[in-house]
Amino acid sequence: MSDQSVIISKSEENPAIAIVKINRPKQYNSLTVDVLDGLIDAAEKIAIDESIRAVILTGEGGFFSSGADFSLFAGAMNEKSTTKSRIVGAKGAKMCDAWEALPQPTFVAVEGGVVGGALAVAMACDFRIMSKEAYAYVPEVKMGVTFGWGSLPRLTNLVGAAKAKYISIFCEKHNADECKDWGLVDFVSDDGNALKEALTLATNAAAFPALPVQLIKRGVNISVNAIAKASFYADMEDLLLCMKDEEATIYRTQTIKKLQGK
């Protein structure tokens, strides 16, 4: 297997469909700086490739992604320079924006789980397909931080204000059927078939003329994000504020120790 943290390939059945995989299966595809850079690079390359008419994002090894790696939290906690912290922290938001800005329709195939920052990028895409036994989970409050990377406006657009608060505050796992009922995911597949379902949808989308499909996507995104973009500016400042808060820091440190079995 490739040692790249993010792999770009094309569907064997339809080379007009790009498949992007987060490739850290032993770490449940957790998001490191290298993964964020890889996802940004993938989006930028695909955006200018006219041969690609649809894009699928998924994870290697039967699990979409466990979200931000501990190394991201450690880096933010230990960095004394606020400027440097903002630069590193903004990378996640940049990654989500890059995927949202893709002109081609995007499909996310979720097996296992989609957690925290991984849900952030999934929501920045157009369609989410989740297998029956998969779940969505936002544990950020347990980590003493907010749900960042532009996630709150996108989540609110999808599920409404009350459910967005519930998902983000109470740190519960939500199964596929619940996610579909709430509007967080669009399709539920049999276990192991999320990618297959995504390929079917992507194939159907890729069969249409590219320009009207892309213009419709652009028009809908501009409309739904018109107000949301106005709140993105405070996203990173809120996250960094939580990183420096004494109570949140103590809680986060205790949570990380429990998760690491210390």
C-alpha positions in Angstrom: 0.0 0.0 0.0 1.1 3.5 -0.7 2.7 5.5 2.2 0.9 8.6 1.0 -1.6 10.0 3.6 -4.0 11.0 0.8 -4.4 9.0 -2.4 -6.0 10.3 -5.6 -7.1 7.7 -8.2 -9.7 7.4 -10.9 -12.6 4.9 -11.1 -11.7 1.9 -13.2 -15.2 1.8 -14.6 -15.4 5.6 -15.3 -12.2 7.7 -15.4 -14.3 10.8 -15.2 -14.8 10.1 -11.5 -11.9 10.9 -9.1 -11.7 8.9 -5.9 -9.8 10.5 -3.0 -8.9 8.4 0.0 -7.6 9.3 3.4 -4.9 6.7 3.8 -4.0 6.2 7.5 -6.1 3.1 8.3 -4.0 2.1 11.4 -4.8 5.5 12.9 -8.5 5.3 11.8 -7.5 7.9 9.2 -7.0 10.7 11.7 -6.3 14.1 10.3 -2.7 15.3 10.7 -1.1 18.3 9.1 0.0 16.1 6.3 -3.5 14.8 5.7 -4.9 18.4 5.6 -2.2 19.4 3.2 -2.9 16.4 1.1 -6.7 17.1 1.0 -6.0 20.7 0.0 -3.6 19.7 -2.7 -6.1 17.1 -4.0 -8.9 19.6 -4.2 -6.8 22.2 -6.0 -5.6 19.6 -8.6 -9.0 18.2 -9.2 -10.6 21.7 -9.5 -8.6 22.5 -12.7 -8.9 19.0 -14.3 -11.6 19.3 -16.8 -11.6 15.5 -17.4 -13.0 15.0 -13.9 -16.8 15.3 -13.7 -17.5 14.0 -10.2 -15.4 13.4 -7.0 -15.7 10.8 -4.2 -14.0 11.3 -0.8 -13.7 8.2 1.4 -11.3 6.6 3.9 -9.1 3.5 3.6 -9.7 0.4 5.8 -13.4 0.5 6.5 -13.4 3.7 8.6 -13.9 7.2 7.1 -12.0 9.2 9.7 -11.6 9.7 13.4 -11.1 13.4 13.0 -8.3 15.6 14.2 -5.2 13.7 15.3 -3.9 14.3 18.8 -0.8 15.9 17.2 -3.0 18.8 16.0 -4.2 19.5 19.6 -0.7 19.1 21.0 0.7 21.5 18.4 -1.9 24.2 19.2 -1.6 23.7 23.0 2.2 24.0 22.9 2.6 26.8 20.4 3.3 30.1 22.2 2.9 32.3 19.1 -0.7 33.2 18.5 0.1 34.0 14.9 1.6 30.6 14.2 -1.3 28.9 16.0 -3.7 30.8 13.7 -1.8 29.7 10.6 -1.8 26.1 11.5 -5.4 26.2 12.8 -6.6 27.8 9.7 -5.4 24.9 7.6 -8.5 22.8 8.5 -10.9 25.6 7.5 -8.9 26.1 4.3 -9.2 22.4 3.5 -13.0 22.5 4.0 -13.3 25.6 1.9 -11.2 24.0 -0.9 -13.5 21.0 -1.0 -16.6 23.2 -0.9 -15.3 25.3 -3.8 -14.7 22.3 -6.1 -16.8 22.9 -9.3 -17.5 19.2 -9.7 -20.2 17.5 -7.6 -18.7 15.8 -4.6 -19.8 12.6 -2.8 -18.6 11.4 0.6 -18.7 7.6 1.3 -18.7 6.9 5.0 -18.0 3.5 6.6 -17.3 3.0 10.3 -17.5 6.6 11.5 -17.1 10.2 10.6 -15.8 12.2 13.6 -15.2 15.9 14.4 -13.0 17.5 11.8 -13.8 14.7 9.3 -17.5 15.6 9.6 -16.5 19.2 8.9 -15.1 18.3 5.5 -17.9 15.8 4.8 -20.4 18.7 5.3 -18.4 20.9 2.9 -19.1 18.3 0.2 -22.4 18.0 -1.8 -23.7 14.5 -0.9 -23.0 12.2 2.1 -23.6 8.4 1.9 -23.3 6.5 5.1 -23.4 2.7 5.7 -26.1 1.4 8.1 -23.7 0.6 10.9 -21.7 3.8 10.6 -22.1 6.8 12.9 -21.4 10.6 13.1 -19.8 12.0 16.3 -18.8 15.5 17.3 -16.6 15.1 20.5 -15.1 18.6 20.4 -16.6 19.8 23.7 -15.1 16.8 25.4 -11.8 18.0 24.0 -12.4 21.5 25.5 -12.8 23.2 22.1 -15.6 24.4 19.7 -16.7 22.7 16.5 -14.5 24.7 14.2 -13.3 24.8 10.5 -16.6 26.5 9.5 -18.6 23.6 10.7 -21.3 25.3 12.7 -22.9 27.3 9.9 -22.7 24.3 7.6 -24.2 22.0 10.2 -27.0 24.5 11.0 -27.8 24.7 7.3 -28.2 21.0 7.1 -30.1 20.1 10.3 -31.4 23.4 11.8 -30.4 25.3 14.8 -31.6 23.1 17.7 -30.2 19.9 16.2 -26.9 21.6 15.4 -26.6 22.6 19.0 -27.5 19.1 20.2 -25.0 17.4 17.9 -22.2 19.8 18.9 -22.8 20.2 22.6 -23.8 16.8 23.9 -21.1 14.7 22.3 -23.2 11.7 21.4 -22.8 9.2 18.5 -25.6 9.4 15.9 -26.4 6.4 13.8 -27.0 6.4 10.0 -30.8 6.4 10.2 -30.8 9.2 12.7 -28.4 11.2 10.5 -30.6 10.7 7.5 -33.8 11.7 9.4 -32.0 14.9 10.5 -30.7 15.7 7.1 -27.0 15.3 8.0 -26.6 12.5 5.4 -28.5 12.0 2.2 -28.3 8.2 1.6 -27.9 5.1 3.7 -26.3 2.1 2.2 -25.8 -1.5 3.2 -22.6 -2.0 5.3 -19.5 -2.1 3.1 -21.4 -0.5 0.1 -21.1 3.2 0.8 -18.4 3.6 -1.9 -20.4 1.5 -4.3 -23.5 3.7 -3.7 -21.3 6.8 -4.1 -19.9 5.5 -7.4 -23.5 5.0 -8.7 -24.5 8.5 -7.8 -21.3 10.0 -9.2 -21.7 8.0 -12.5 -25.2 9.4 -12.9 -24.0 13.0 -12.2 -21.0 12.6 -14.5 -23.3 11.5 -17.4 -24.8 15.0 -17.6 -23.3 18.0 -19.3 -20.7 19.4 -16.9 -21.4 23.1 -17.2 -25.1 23.1 -16.1 -24.3 20.7 -13.2 -21.5 22.9 -12.0 -23.5 26.1 -12.3 -26.4 24.7 -10.4 -24.0 23.6 -7.6 -22.4 27.1 -7.6 -25.8 28.8 -7.4 -27.1 26.7 -4.6 -23.8 27.1 -2.6 -23.8 30.8 -3.0 -27.4 31.1 -1.8 -27.1 28.8 1.2 -23.7 30.2 2.3 -24.4 33.9 1.9 -25.0 34.6 5.6 -22.8 31.7 6.8 -19.7 33.1 5.4 -20.1 36.2 7.5 -19.6 34.2 10.7 -16.5 32.2 9.5 -14.2 35.0 10.5 -14.5 34.2 14.2 -14.2 30.5 13.8 -10.4 30.2 14.5 -10.4 32.9 17.2 -13.1 30.9 19.1 -11.1 27.7 18.8 -7.8 29.3 20.0 -9.7 31.0 22.8 -10.8 27.6 24.0 -7.3 26.3 23.7 -6.1 28.9 26.1 -9.0 28.6 28.6 -7.9 27.1 31.9 -11.0 25.0 32.5 -11.1 23.7 28.9 -7.4 22.9 28.9 -7.7 20.8 32.1 -10.7 19.0 30.7 -9.0 18.4 27.3 -5.8 17.1 29.0 -7.8 14.6 31.1 -9.8 13.5 28.1 -6.6 12.9 26.0 -5.1 10.9 28.8 -8.2 8.7 29.1 -8.2 8.1 25.3 -4.5 7.2 25.4 -5.0 4.8 28.3 -2.8 6.8 30.7 
